């Protein structure tokens, strides 16, 4: 071995460090989740050792986690979507129209998803064709879609009680083997999102676009169409989650449907280690992040804090997690 | 003195201003040809009536000052930009509406140095960037891509360190390793024409030597290369011909077999200072019309 080779070898970091480098986020989030869980069990053993709390998670976490999955992909591609709560509501306008016209809840769910896809298409077109930052565009469409929702239904709540005779009702807002239906949808959407992001051309292109947009252009990756499709996935998922939630509460509240999911969905993505700068992120991280957020939500209530504190805590969690991930990344990988 | 073939190629390649008219007589056939290519951006003419041809087994060094139009020229050849005027021929056939994908399908590959690597992604995703191996539904054949990457790493890149695997992120690679990755990516897809854009930037001396060896191997395989660099010393040692670009025009073509490094350096200096130069071979001054 020559002197030059020795230098080359000693400059290399040990394998364990390289392993931690590529998996730092995943390992970090898993450890944080287990620590948090242990903490809750110690602090509130009555609550966190029983099954009731987990059944409650299984119902409430999916509403925002289902949106957080495709949202992860949008953020991986270097964009963001802040309009999804309003998309949930506008999707329900589609639901109500189709339901009243046809009497079919199944078709109504499809109608909501179509409206959601169109909302995402509109976001994507404005962002990629005019070349505007997604942050600003989706703040605009957040108000646009909410305003449109309220205008179209005159601000009135729609009772959905009569949907509960439909076949699909139990698959949307019932229980299957004693577990809330929402949970099964979360599993399906998580697996589908993982496959799309990690095992499909769409996800491969999303990672490259988010990491290095110039490289994507030079290597002939379809920048616009990839990003538009991702926005459509968020729109479709948001509308579906809006339908799940509205059917569970058997009412469509046009003024505030979705608002409560805004911070939890974003927090789940960022706690899960997805980079605000794009190019990095995982569905696994978002799933764990979503359950951490769900647990914190329950923890706040169990601790007897006023729900006003939840926004404070979500804000702190988002800031804290993006900072920690940025520091971790620099430390392990540079 | 000239065969008709060479005379014709001189006329198209060099134009009236060319100093080294009888020079281009590479052994191979013409693979890629540009005729009268012009390009403007926002009213600024970046390329004016460029004629160029590249033969099989030929390595052309493209030199020019900043803003001479080097990168625009290669972006036209690789489908990133389309020319405002002029045409491009590949294997004698006219190429229209070239896209990046179209250029790759023809076998034109570019090594854009680190600019076309994604730092946070593993090696295998970088190798297959923009053209992953997929099934009919667009799902990735990850195992196959990892296996091919592993082979390329040990056979072509000379990455033998056990720490580097197809799953290693590009972030952890040295400058030379990144360059190797970008080059192997171009080679793997059976490129006919390889364009190297400033490939020696940021490389150590040892890594530069390795790169120059690699460029020579392109010629040995009867493929063609265009080598763009600021550093004439690197280009001169491997190129068959050096093409000088000045303010969007081709100032001249200089076969390295007939011009010494000193002569070329003098030409370049004169060109940069005055926009004209004296051809050392003919001892006459050739000027470029001022825009």
Interface residues (C-beta under 8 A of the other chain):
Chain A: X4 X8 X9 X12 X13 X15 X18 X21 X22 X195 X199 X200 X201 X202 X204 X205 X207 X208 X211 X212 X214 X215 X216 X217 X218 X219 X220 X221 X275 X279 X280 X333 X334
Chain B: X78 X79 X80 X99 X100 X101 X104 X110 X112 X115 X116 X117 X118 X119 X120 X121 X122 X125 X128 X129 X130 X131 X132 X134 X138 X139 X140 X142 X161 X162 X163 X167 X168 X169 X171 X172 X206
